[in-house]
Amino acid sequence: MIKTTTQKTNVMIHLETQSIQEGEVNNLVQDVPGQFFNMGRTIYLRFQEKLSGQDAAMVTFKINGNGEVQLTRQAGQMRSRMFFIANRKIEARYQTPYGMLPLETVTPKMNVSLSEYPDRGQISIDYGLLSNGQKLGQYKIRLHFTA
């Protein structure tokens, strides 16, 4: 079990993402520094994502003791908050300068593995994104972190 202190630990994050939208596959691999900490039974992993041609985004993974994962990403006026629970459809939020866009995540496959000494873990999420019942795309997140 992960310790229950709020001490922040610097970690290195290896992130691989894949998106499939309208048959087009995009893969992205990043290695970035981040911070890992927990409050009670909730674990946080935070890092800054820098994509070419875009504003830097602050990304936070929040892992609850019940196995739910929340992903928040904020870049300028754009803010998304998505929730993932295996085999569930869950409402998500995407705030744009033009208003709130209603979204839903459908997560057929998810695995979270955490350990300490040193702090390290893996998050693996496969999900679909829907807006007003219309499929926007399929996505995969593969994240590994080590203190």
Summary of the structure (lengths in Angstrom):
residues: 147
radius of gyration: 15.2
end to end distance: 16.1
largest distance: 45.3
contacts: 419
relative contact order: 0.20
helix: 0%
strand: 74%
